[in-house]
Amino acid sequence: MLPYALVAALLVATASGLVVLAIKDIPLGERGASASPARSSAPARGADLSSTGRLAWWRAEPESGAKLWVANVDGTLRRAVAQIDDLRRVSKTRWTPDGSAIAYLDAGAKLVVVRLDGTRSELRLADTLVAEGRRIVDQRWSKSATKVAATVQRTTDGRSDVWIAVAGGDQWVRATELDDALAAEWLDDEELLVNTTGGVLGVLRDGRLNAIRPLTGLSAGTPFVGDDGRVWFLAGRVNVAAIPDFNPIPVVYDAAVWSVYANGSEPRFERRIAGEERLGLRLDGRWPDGRVLVHRGTAPGQFLAGSAEVMSLSDAAGLIERVAVAPDRRSAIAFARTRILRLDLSRPSAIGSTVLLDSAGDADAWFPSTVVVARPAPAPLAAKPPAARYVFAFGDILWSMDADGNAALLRAGTPYVTGRRVPVPPPAWSPRGDLLLTTDPAPGLQTQFGFDVVTIDRSGEATRLTALSQLGRGPVAWSPDGSAVAAVGPPVVPGAVGSGPASRADADLGIRVATLDGSSRGTVPGREVTWSKSGLYVLSNGLLDPATLARSGQAIEVVDPAAQRPLTYDMARRPLVTVASLLADPRAQAPADSVPLTALELTASPDGTHLGLRVAYSVAQRVSRSFAVLVRAADGRPSAYLPGESYDLGWSPARATAGYTAYETRGQGALTTRVPVATIVDAASGETLAKQDGRFAGWSPDGAGYYVARDTGLYFAGLSANDLLRIGPVGVPVAATGTP
């Protein structure tokens, strides 16, 4: 029988998972007395163990702690190769990929490697790391067993990073500095799959810190390499499962199964897991009949998921945590908490089970792997989009990307602030395209206003603007000439003690303005800010209703056409248009009893002729809706209402033309679905100029076209053409500049 191979390695830091690999057909039935380690024959040489399949397990011994046993998969040639005084210290027992040794974690402080002849070596965490409360929670070996990657987490808050060591070496080297990275499966001896609880699925190249390349723009989790050589993963809403010891595990809600080649090409939707929309899932591998294996949240039990149902692996066998499938696809070894079992897969509808070994804890199986990671050559492009350099925020991290779609980490974000995620705001290029503007966590501050405004130059060097510190992670704006910056934070009121109620999410806010050399130009009240050639505009705070958290009396205000003189908190501001009047306009198509909730996403066309705003309102007992509107800067009159709920509003750098994401309801058989559509509209007339399925993702530097984000990647569309050109695998909104 030709060997058939499938390796399905589990990402998350838990003992549950799947290994599906190929061996020649080996009988897995119970062997009577051979199932008891207490009756083991004399130890044999390591080379005597089968080259087609091996078992390893721990067993508590009376008055002697616990012993690590090895044997062939049929139970023969059993012998003990290691001993420990307390089995509770042991976790993540795994064979090395070459089958020559067994590795396990000892109290999270060291990785112990035991060879079949009983010799052992250790890879300890540095004492300084242990003193910080860090521990190893997972181990992943490279294909040749020459390197091992560890997920190292801090027990105080669960933040994690990837560390890599050379087999036989004596130290761990830090490979990521994200506070949110988990090691998954190695693609080869140089590249490792990594995942974050923020939903980033990427490839980490060993040898340089944070050398991560995202594989997809989908929020993804729990990858493994399938028998087809592609990377399989779940896409959906990624969240962190809460388990003891702050050990975060990424789980995916509303999960769909996708696969992609290791270079990010040819992404493919595989299936949706029905009936599990409200349950967080982890993907483990594929079953012989094509179904996938999953875990629900942090539960240890493994399940089979098809298109219509999720079922237990074997009702008779009890709770199974992971399995290894034989090449005939009709039998498998299964691991429960204290048992090793044989599963009979000859009848998929009724999986039988037989106990191979009892009182066997933290067990593992080894089979030789023949899986080859697929790396197809990229297809040549018939045409290329305009030259550009991109930046984007994805997974709470700031990334850069070149014109060929190759993305790299630019600046890490902060995964946890006061127990919640704080998204990285969209970055903005300066008018000259030489600096980026964003916000960064302020050292030592863990509040909603614990961020500083920073600029980042082309080399990646960041400069904190001291006059714009301790702000919220909200909108930031460049002055038209690039000499000054405006940002949103708690108000600074002259004569007041402190800077406002910074601990309250519903507090009034203020707009701070400062020059790049650090000089403050002052503060004015406002919740959002935008800047164009016609002036500095703010969205006023209005009046807050504490009961409903709705804001009334909001307006777009003109602060100062030039903004050259210092701003004062009580300076006069000219109202341009009120939110109430925008809602009352018949073109808004809002019911007569609509009540404004708030306004947000204030933007301006670079030429200063138009502004954009999204208005949220409630009808019919607090049902929330929203619309976007374009307003003339000269007189505040609405020039166009964008139909339905509209998002991602962005302005062309060349003309008064806006792009946005609209949602259209379309039928799919008996069902309907909401489809995002990137839409281009003329701001003066409201005429729609172009449409493409997908999310509007920004403008090209010359304004000749726009970008579209799809599940399958980032695309470019010209205003005068219907064809899309794929740029890269990460389909998210981008900020583009044409400056080299």
C-alpha positions in Angstrom: 0.0 0.0 0.0 1.3 3.4 -0.9 2.0 5.5 2.1 -0.5 8.3 2.7 0.5 11.1 5.0 -1.2 13.8 6.9 0.3 15.9 9.7 -2.1 18.0 11.6 -0.3 19.9 14.4 -2.3 21.7 17.0 -1.5 25.5 17.5 -2.9 26.3 20.9 -1.2 25.9 24.2 -3.2 22.9 25.5 -2.7 19.2 25.7 -5.6 18.6 23.3 -5.0 18.3 19.6 -4.6 16.1 16.5 -1.8 14.3 14.8 -2.8 12.5 11.6 0.2 10.7 10.0 0.9 7.7 7.8 2.4 4.3 8.6 2.3 0.9 7.0 -0.7 -1.1 8.3 0.1 -2.1 11.9 -2.3 -4.1 14.0 -3.5 -1.9 16.9 -5.6 -4.4 18.8 -5.2 -5.1 22.5 -2.2 -7.4 23.2 -3.3 -8.8 26.6 -0.4 -8.9 29.0 1.7 -6.7 26.7 -0.5 -3.8 27.6 0.9 -3.6 31.1 4.2 -1.8 31.6 4.7 -3.7 34.9 5.2 -6.9 32.8 7.7 -5.3 30.5 10.5 -7.5 29.0 14.1 -6.4 29.3 14.9 -3.1 27.6 15.9 -3.4 24.0 18.2 -1.1 22.1 16.6 2.1 20.7 17.2 1.0 17.1 15.0 -2.1 17.8 11.9 0.0 18.1 9.8 0.0 14.9 10.6 2.5 12.2 6.9 2.7 11.4 5.3 3.7 14.6 6.0 4.2 18.3 4.2 5.1 21.5 5.3 7.1 24.6 3.4 7.5 27.8 3.8 8.3 31.5 2.6 6.0 34.3 2.5 6.6 38.0 4.6 4.1 39.9 3.9 3.1 43.5 6.3 5.0 45.8 8.5 6.1 42.9 6.8 9.0 41.2 6.2 8.3 37.5 8.1 6.7 34.7 8.2 7.5 30.9 7.6 4.4 28.9 8.1 3.7 25.2 7.0 0.9 22.9 6.0 0.0 19.4 2.4 0.9 18.5 1.4 -2.7 19.0 2.7 -2.6 22.6 5.9 -4.7 22.0 9.4 -3.8 23.2 8.1 -1.8 26.1 10.7 -0.2 28.4 11.0 2.8 30.7 13.5 5.6 29.6 13.0 8.3 32.3 11.6 8.9 35.7 10.2 12.0 37.6 9.2 12.4 41.2 5.9 14.2 40.5 3.8 13.6 37.4 2.0 16.9 37.8 5.2 18.6 36.6 4.9 16.9 33.2 3.1 18.3 30.2 3.2 18.3 26.4 5.0 15.0 26.0 5.8 14.7 22.3 8.0 12.6 20.1 10.6 14.5 18.0 9.8 14.3 14.3 12.6 11.8 13.6 11.3 9.5 16.3 14.7 9.4 18.1 13.6 11.1 21.3 10.7 12.2 23.5 10.5 15.7 24.7 8.3 17.0 27.6 7.9 20.2 29.6 9.0 20.1 33.2 6.9 22.5 35.3 7.0 25.0 32.4 10.6 26.0 33.3 12.5 23.6 31.0 12.2 21.3 28.0 13.6 17.9 28.7 14.6 15.7 25.8 15.0 11.9 26.4 16.6 9.7 23.8 15.6 6.0 23.5 18.8 4.9 25.2 17.8 6.9 28.3 20.3 9.8 27.8 18.7 13.2 28.3 19.4 16.9 27.8 17.6 20.1 29.0 16.7 23.5 27.6 16.0 25.7 30.5 14.4 29.2 30.5 16.7 31.8 31.8 16.4 32.5 35.5 15.4 36.1 34.8 12.5 34.9 32.7 11.3 32.4 35.3 11.6 35.2 37.9 9.3 37.3 35.7 6.7 34.6 35.9 7.2 33.2 32.4 6.8 29.6 31.5 6.9 27.3 28.5 3.4 26.2 27.5 3.9 24.5 24.2 6.7 23.0 22.1 7.0 22.6 18.3 9.8 20.7 16.5 11.1 21.5 13.0 10.8 18.8 10.4 14.4 17.6 10.8 14.2 17.8 14.6 17.2 20.3 14.6 15.2 23.2 16.0 12.4 23.6 18.5 10.0 26.5 19.0 8.3 27.3 22.3 5.4 29.4 23.2 6.5 31.3 26.4 3.8 33.0 28.4 3.8 35.3 31.4 1.5 33.9 34.1 0.6 37.3 35.5 -1.3 38.4 32.4 -1.1 35.7 29.8 1.0 37.6 27.3 3.0 35.2 25.1 5.8 35.2 22.6 7.7 32.6 20.5 11.3 31.5 21.4 13.4 29.2 19.4 16.4 26.9 20.3 18.7 24.6 18.5 18.4 20.9 19.4 21.3 20.1 21.7 21.9 23.8 22.5 21.7 25.4 25.9 19.6 28.6 25.4 16.4 30.0 24.0 16.4 32.9 21.6 13.5 35.2 21.4 11.8 35.2 18.0 8.8 37.6 18.5 8.3 40.6 20.7 4.5 41.0 20.3 3.1 40.0 23.7 0.7 38.0 21.6 2.3 35.2 19.6 1.8 31.4 19.6 4.0 28.9 17.9 2.3 26.5 15.5 3.7 24.0 12.9 7.0 24.3 11.2 6.9 24.6 7.4 10.6 23.6 7.1 13.7 24.2 9.2 13.6 28.0 8.7 9.9 28.9 8.7 7.3 28.5 11.4 3.5 29.1 11.4 2.5 31.5 14.1 -0.9 32.7 15.3 -2.0 35.5 17.6 -5.1 35.9 19.8 -5.7 39.0 17.7 -6.4 36.8 14.6 -3.1 37.1 12.7 -2.0 34.0 10.9 1.6 34.3 9.6 4.9 32.7 8.8 7.8 33.5 11.1 11.3 33.2 9.6 13.9 32.2 12.1 17.0 34.4 12.5 15.5 37.9 12.9 13.2 39.3 15.5 9.5 39.7 14.5 10.2 38.5 10.9 6.5 37.7 10.4 4.7 37.6 7.0 0.9 37.4 7.2 -0.7 34.7 5.1 -4.2 36.2 4.9 -6.2 39.2 5.8 -8.9 37.1 7.4 -9.1 37.0 11.1 -7.8 33.5 11.6 -6.8 30.9 14.1 -5.5 27.3 14.8 -3.6 26.5 11.6 -2.1 23.1 10.5 -0.5 21.7 7.4 -2.8 19.3 5.6 -2.0 16.2 3.6 -2.3 18.4 0.5 0.6 20.6 1.6 -1.7 23.6 2.1 -2.2 25.5 5.4 -5.7 24.9 6.8 -7.2 27.3 9.3 -10.5 28.7 10.8 -11.6 32.1 9.8 -14.2 34.2 11.7 -14.3 36.2 14.9 -11.2 35.4 16.9 -11.4 35.8 20.6 -9.4 34.6 23.7 -10.8 31.7 25.7 -10.5 32.2 29.4 -8.8 29.3 31.2 -6.9 29.0 34.4 -3.4 30.4 34.8 -4.0 33.2 32.2 -3.1 30.8 29.4 -4.9 32.4 26.4 -6.1 30.2 23.6 -7.4 31.7 20.3 -10.9 30.4 19.5 -12.9 31.3 16.4 -16.6 32.1 16.4 -18.9 31.9 13.3 -16.1 29.7 12.0 -15.4 28.8 8.4 -12.7 26.5 7.2 -10.2 27.9 4.7 -6.9 26.8 3.2 -4.0 28.6 1.5 -0.6 27.8 0.1 2.3 28.6 2.3 3.2 31.6 0.2 -0.3 33.1 0.7 -1.5 32.3 -2.9 -4.7 30.7 -4.0 -6.8 31.0 -0.8 -9.8 28.7 -0.9 -13.0 28.5 1.1 -13.4 24.9 2.2 -16.6 24.7 4.3 -18.6 26.3 7.0 -19.2 24.5 10.3 -22.9 24.5 10.8 -24.6 24.7 14.2 -21.5 26.1 16.0 -21.8 29.8 15.3 -22.0 30.7 19.0 -19.3 28.4 20.1 -15.6 29.2 19.9 -13.8 26.4 17.9 -10.3 25.3 17.4 -9.3 23.4 14.3 -7.2 20.3 14.7 -7.1 18.3 11.4 -8.9 16.3 8.8 -10.6 13.0 9.2 -10.3 10.2 6.5 -13.8 10.9 5.2 -13.1 14.6 4.6 -14.7 16.0 7.8 -12.5 18.1 10.1 -11.7 17.7 13.8 -12.3 20.5 16.2 -12.3 21.4 19.9 -15.0 23.5 21.4 -13.4 26.4 23.3 -11.1 25.1 26.0 -12.9 21.8 26.4 -10.5 18.8 26.1 -12.8 16.6 24.0 -12.3 16.4 20.2 -15.2 16.3 17.8 -15.9 15.6 14.1 -17.4 18.5 12.2 -19.2 18.1 8.9 -21.4 20.3 6.9 -24.5 19.4 8.9 -23.5 18.4 12.4 -20.7 18.1 15.0 -20.4 14.7 16.6 -18.2 12.8 19.2 -15.4 10.6 17.9 -16.7 7.7 19.9 -19.4 7.5 22.4 -18.2 4.2 23.8 -14.6 5.4 24.3 -15.4 8.4 26.4 -13.6 11.7 26.1 -11.0 11.6 23.4 -8.5 14.4 23.2 -6.6 13.6 20.0 -6.0 10.8 17.5 -3.4 9.4 15.1 -4.8 7.7 11.9 -3.3 4.6 10.3 -2.6 4.7 6.5 -5.4 2.3 5.6 -7.7 5.0 7.0 -9.7 2.3 8.8 -8.0 2.4 12.2 -6.5 5.0 14.6 -4.8 5.4 17.9 -6.7 7.7 20.3 -5.6 9.5 23.4 -7.8 10.1 26.4 -6.7 11.6 29.7 -5.4 8.3 31.1 -5.8 5.8 28.3 -4.5 4.9 24.9 -7.2 3.4 22.7 -7.6 1.8 19.3 -10.4 3.1 17.1 -12.0 1.0 14.4 -12.8 3.4 11.4 -14.1 0.7 9.0 -17.6 2.0 9.6 -17.6 5.8 9.8 -21.1 5.9 11.2 -20.2 3.7 14.2 -16.6 4.1 15.4 -15.5 1.2 17.6 -12.9 1.5 20.3 -10.6 -0.9 22.3 -8.4 0.0 25.2 -4.7 -0.5 24.4 -3.2 0.8 27.6 -4.8 2.0 30.8 -3.3 4.4 33.4 -1.3 6.0 30.7 -1.0 9.7 31.0 0.3 12.5 28.8 0.9 10.0 25.9 2.0 10.5 22.3 2.5 8.5 19.1 5.2 8.9 16.5 4.9 7.9 12.8 7.2 9.0 10.0 5.9 12.0 8.1 6.0 12.4 4.3 4.0 15.5 4.1 5.5 18.1 1.7 4.6 21.7 2.1 3.2 23.0 -1.2 4.9 26.2 -2.5 3.7 26.9 -6.0 5.4 29.6 -8.0 3.4 32.9 -8.1 1.5 33.4 -11.4 2.9 36.2 -13.5 0.7 39.3 -13.6 -0.8 40.4 -16.9 -0.5 44.0 -15.6 0.7 45.7 -12.6 -1.1 48.3 -10.4 0.5 51.8 -9.9 3.7 51.7 -7.8 3.0 52.3 -4.2 4.1 51.5 -0.6 1.4 50.5 1.8 0.8 50.5 5.6 -2.1 48.9 7.3 -3.4 48.0 10.8 -4.4 44.3 11.2 -4.7 42.2 14.3 -3.7 45.1 16.6 -0.4 45.4 14.8 0.9 47.9 12.3 2.3 46.4 9.1 4.1 47.7 5.9 3.8 46.2 2.5 5.7 46.6 -0.7 4.3 46.9 -4.2 4.5 43.1 -4.7 2.3 42.4 -1.7 5.0 41.3 0.6 4.0 42.4 4.1 6.2 42.8 7.2 5.7 43.8 10.8 6.3 47.5 11.2 5.2 48.1 14.8 3.6 45.9 17.4 0.4 47.0 19.2 -0.8 46.3 22.7 -3.0 43.2 22.9 -4.4 43.9 26.4 -5.2 47.2 27.9 -7.4 47.2 31.1 -8.5 43.7 30.2 -9.6 44.4 26.6 -8.2 44.9 23.2 -7.6 48.4 21.9 -7.5 48.4 18.1 -4.7 50.2 16.3 -6.1 53.2 14.4 -5.7 53.5 10.6 -2.2 55.0 10.0 -1.9 58.1 7.9 0.9 59.1 5.6 2.2 62.7 5.7 1.4 64.9 2.7 5.0 64.4 1.5 4.8 60.6 2.1 7.9 60.5 4.3 6.3 60.0 7.7 3.5 57.9 9.2 1.2 59.1 11.9 -0.3 56.7 14.5 -0.7 56.2 18.2 1.4 54.0 20.5 1.0 52.8 24.1 2.4 55.3 26.6 5.0 53.7 28.9 3.4 52.4 32.1 -0.1 53.6 31.3 -2.9 51.1 31.0 -6.0 53.2 30.5 -8.2 54.2 27.6 -6.1 57.4 27.4 -2.8 55.7 27.8 -1.5 56.4 24.3 0.9 58.8 22.7 0.9 60.2 19.1 4.0 59.0 17.3 5.5 59.6 13.8 7.4 56.8 12.1 10.0 57.5 9.4 11.0 55.2 6.5 13.6 53.4 8.6 11.0 52.5 11.2 12.3 55.0 13.8 9.4 56.3 15.9 9.3 59.7 17.5 6.8 60.5 20.3 5.2 63.9 20.2 5.4 65.0 23.8 2.7 67.6 23.4 0.3 64.9 22.2 0.7 62.3 25.1 -1.8 60.4 27.2 -4.4 60.5 24.5 -7.0 58.0 23.4 -6.4 55.6 20.5 -8.7 57.7 18.2 -8.4 59.7 15.0 -5.3 61.7 14.1 -4.9 64.2 11.3 -2.0 65.9 9.4 -2.1 69.6 8.6 -2.2 70.2 4.9 1.5 71.2 4.8 2.6 68.3 7.1 4.0 70.6 9.8 1.4 70.0 12.5 -0.8 67.2 13.9 -4.2 67.1 15.5 -5.4 64.3 17.8 -8.2 63.4 20.1 -7.8 63.0 23.9 -9.2 64.1 27.3 -9.8 67.9 27.3 -7.1 70.2 28.8 -9.1 73.0 30.3 -7.1 76.1 31.4 -7.3 76.5 35.2 -8.7 73.1 35.8 -7.0 70.4 37.9 -6.0 67.4 35.7 -7.1 66.9 32.2 -10.7 65.8 32.5 -12.5 62.5 33.5 -10.1 60.3 31.6 -11.4 57.2 33.3 -14.9 57.5 31.7 -15.6 56.2 28.3 -18.5 58.7 27.9 -16.4 61.8 28.9 -16.2 64.9 26.8 -13.1 65.0 24.7 -10.7 67.6 23.3 -8.7 68.2 20.2 -5.1 68.9 20.8 -2.8 70.4 18.1 1.0 70.3 18.1 3.8 70.9 15.7 6.3 68.1 14.8 9.0 69.8 16.9 6.8 69.3 20.0 5.3 72.7 20.4 1.7 72.8 21.5 -0.8 75.0 19.6 -3.5 74.4 22.2 -6.7 72.5 22.7 -10.4 72.9 21.6 -13.4 70.8 22.6 -14.3 68.0 20.2 -14.7 64.3 19.6 -13.2 64.0 16.2 -11.0 66.1 13.9 -10.1 66.4 10.3 -7.9 68.9 8.4 -7.9 70.1 4.8 -6.9 73.2 2.8 -10.1 75.0 3.8 -9.5 74.6 7.5 -9.5 72.6 10.7 -12.8 70.9 11.5 -14.0 69.2 14.7 -17.1 67.3 15.7 -18.5 68.9 18.8 -19.2 66.9 22.0 -22.8 67.9 22.2 -24.8 67.0 25.3 -24.8 63.4 26.7 -27.9 61.7 28.0 -26.6 59.5 30.8 -29.6 57.2 30.6 -29.3 56.4 26.9 -25.7 57.5 26.2 -27.0 59.4 23.2 -25.5 62.7 22.3 -27.7 65.6 21.2 -26.7 69.0 19.9 -23.6 67.8 18.0 -22.3 69.8 15.0 -19.4 70.0 12.6 -17.5 73.1 13.6 -14.9 75.2 11.8 -12.1 76.0 14.2 -9.7 78.2 12.2 -9.2 78.2 8.4 -5.4 78.6 8.8 -4.9 77.3 12.4 -1.7 79.3 12.6 -2.4 81.1 15.8 -2.6 79.3 19.2 -5.9 77.6 20.0 -7.7 78.3 23.2 -10.3 76.0 24.8 -13.0 78.7 24.8 -12.2 80.2 21.4 -15.1 80.9 19.1 -15.9 78.1 16.6 -18.3 78.5 13.7 -20.9 75.8 13.4 -21.0 74.5 9.8 -23.9 72.1 10.1 -25.7 70.3 12.9 -26.1 66.6 13.1 -29.9 67.1 13.8 -30.3 68.8 10.5 -28.5 66.1 8.6 -30.8 63.5 10.2 -33.9 65.5 9.4 -33.1 65.9 5.7 -35.5 63.7 3.7 -32.6 62.3 1.8 -31.4 60.5 5.0 -34.6 58.4 4.7 -34.8 58.2 8.5 -38.2 57.8 10.2 -39.8 60.8 11.7 -39.3 59.5 15.3 -35.5 58.9 14.7 -33.3 60.1 17.6 -29.5 60.9 17.0 -27.2 58.7 19.0 -23.8 60.0 17.9 -21.8 61.1 14.9 -18.4 59.6 14.0 -15.8 59.2 11.2 -15.4 62.9 10.3 -13.2 63.2 7.1 -12.4 65.8 4.6 -11.4 65.8 0.9 -7.8 67.0 0.5 -8.8 69.9 -1.8 -11.0 71.3 1.0 -14.3 71.3 -0.8 -16.2 68.5 1.0 -16.5 66.8 4.3 -17.8 63.3 5.2 -19.6 62.1 8.3 -21.4 59.0 9.6 -24.5 59.5 11.7 -25.8 56.8 14.0 -29.4 57.1 15.1 -32.1 55.0 16.8 -35.7 54.1 15.8 -38.4 51.7 17.0 -37.3 51.3 20.6 -33.5 51.8 20.3 -32.9 49.9 17.0 -29.7 51.4 15.8 -29.0 52.4 12.2 -26.5 54.7 10.5 -25.9 56.5 7.2 -23.0 58.5 5.7 -23.4 62.0 4.2 -21.1 64.3 2.2 -21.2 68.0 3.1 -20.0 71.0 1.2 -17.3 72.8 3.2 -18.4 76.2 1.7 -21.9 76.3 3.2 -22.5 73.1 5.1 -25.2 71.9 2.7 -25.4 68.1 2.2 -24.3 67.2 -1.4 -24.9 63.4 -1.2 -26.4 60.8 1.1 -24.8 57.4 0.7 -27.4 54.7 0.7 -27.8 52.2 3.6 -25.1 51.7 6.1 -21.8 53.0 4.7 -18.3 52.6 6.1 -14.6 53.1 5.4 -15.2 56.5 3.8 -12.0 57.8 2.1 -11.2 60.6 -0.3 -9.3 60.6 -3.5 -6.0 62.6 -3.4 -6.7 64.0 -6.9 -10.3 65.2 -6.8 -13.5 65.5 -4.8 -14.4 61.9 -5.1 -15.1 59.5 -2.2 -14.9 55.8 -1.8 -16.8 53.8 0.8 -18.1 50.4 1.6 -21.8 49.8 1.1 -23.7 46.6 1.9 -26.2 45.0 -0.6 -28.6 42.3 0.3 -28.5 39.5 -2.2 -30.2 36.1 -2.6 -28.5 32.8 -2.4 -31.1 30.2 -3.1 -33.7 30.4 -0.3 -31.3 32.5 1.8 -30.2 36.1 1.7 -26.8 37.6 2.6 -25.3 41.0 3.0 -22.4 41.6 0.6 -19.8 44.4 1.0 -19.4 46.5 -2.2 -16.6 49.1 -2.7 -18.4 52.1 -4.2 -16.9 55.3 -5.7 -19.1 58.4 -5.8 -18.7 62.0 -7.1 -19.0 64.2 -4.0 -20.6 67.2 -5.8 -23.3 65.3 -7.7 -23.7 62.1 -5.7 -23.3 60.1 -8.9 -21.9 56.6 -8.5 -18.8 56.2 -10.7 -17.7 52.6 -10.0 -18.5 49.5 -8.0 -16.6 46.3 -7.1 -17.6 43.5 -4.7 -15.5 43.7 -1.6 -14.6 46.3 1.0 -13.3 49.7 0.0 -9.7 49.7 1.0 -8.3 53.1 0.0 -7.0 55.1 -2.9 -3.9 54.8 -5.1 -1.4 57.6 -4.6 -2.3 59.2 -7.9 -6.0 58.9 -7.5 -6.3 56.9 -10.7 -7.8 53.9 -9.0 -8.8 52.4 -5.7 -8.1 49.3 -3.6 -10.6 46.5 -2.8 -10.3 44.2 0.2 -11.7 40.7 -0.3 -11.4 37.5 1.7 -9.0 36.3 -0.9 -6.6 39.3 -0.8 -6.0 43.0 -1.7 -6.9 44.1 -5.2 -6.5 47.3 -7.3 -9.3 48.6 -9.6 -8.8 51.5 -12.0 -11.6 54.1 -12.3 -11.9 53.5 -16.0 -11.5 49.7 -16.0 -13.5 46.8 -14.6 -10.7 44.4 -14.1 -9.1 43.7 -10.7 -5.4 43.2 -10.2 -4.4 41.2 -7.1 -1.7 42.8 -5.0 -1.2 40.4 -2.2 -2.9 38.0 0.3 -3.8 40.5 3.0 -7.2 42.0 2.1 -7.6 44.9 4.5 -7.8 48.7 4.1 -4.5 50.3 3.4 -2.8 53.7 3.3 -0.7 54.1 0.2 2.0 56.5 -0.9 3.9 56.8 -4.1 7.0 58.2 -2.5 9.8 55.5 -2.8 
